[in-house]
């Protein structure tokens, strides 16, 4: 089960960005940072009903003497509308859009059963560079992933135990009755209690000792310390927290540790004191992996096969219950200096004998194929006549020579109905009546807008509605691989769009949800 998280990374001029590593939000007083988005009722009403001030109006006010009129603006809430002189029509023929670069932004793997299945490659794979760096001394660390499907209640049952490649590894001790496909769990901290953490350390030490790994030993007569509430008791019973213990496990080590966990857990629990058995009652130990950050390109040109092999070698997916992943797509918009016609032979070679069509419709709806040699390059208005392959993907016949500096891009909330394929006629009505009691199917209950710097209709968004352009892609994938009576293999969960500036103001991706409202609060938004 998966999440489609389409992050539209849009560019601003480099000269306006803070240095890499400078976190502007760290300088903002905590009282100005909010976890909730801007009041959507205000956003909706401002979008359709409130008067606005044009940028030229503000410019005129700034030169007025006396300053009575300009000062009166500061006493009231106001919004700014960017004049046409400062914007570019997205359909302008002299700009080029580029969506060719995508990154893996999030990947969470949850296994089917007890053990370390999420960490172990297929049996035929031997990875000589495999290195699992274990660390058990971060009980304060909390698992945070708003959209990942876990299938269990994470409250008080998760412990960070190390990293494998760029993935963080979490030990989970979930109860069997909460491990199901479509859970609805109340939010709660994933951190273990001190006592439970100490018990888990003793269990991990017992399994590592049994597997003969990383110089970890337990006292045969102190496997279950009496005063387990004290960390000192754990340190006296085993050396799992000793800084001199080797911290890197090879693939073969992880496989041995996995077998030890599966084998000794029932016996270890059966021999434990009553209080320990109660704490572990009905729980199964397993690990999940979680990777954040837009640093892994997806399907770059000419290495699709190599990337497919890399994915299949990373773990045995027969042992994985579900994966949540997010794809971040970099959307660039640049000024075009010149359009260059692609040679017909180059296009035909790329098509490899496939037909082309004037519509991206599915194969059973397509008309007769086109003859590229005679099909006009431009329409009557001078725009390129788009052509598509049999899978519905556009085949460009013109290539742009673009400016080195891209345009800054923000999402126009007034075009949301085009992006999400929603009927605009209902927007204004909903804007008048939106409330906490609004039905769940309401557009405004599923989509949040975040105006930037007082601009009432420009900014960022987050939604649980799938963009209309992505719906056919998800449906096609499900149709191809879905078996009768099975759950849909691919489910879209959410999408969001935000300017690349947000990545420069907070570079720690794993701790920053771009739509929490921090940026809006900081830059004044509607506040």
Order of alpha helices (4+ residues) and beta strands (2+ residues): beta-alpha-beta-alpha-alpha-beta-beta-beta-beta-beta-alpha-alpha-beta-alpha-alpha-beta-alpha-beta-alpha-beta-beta-alpha-alpha-alpha-beta-beta-alpha-beta-alpha-alpha
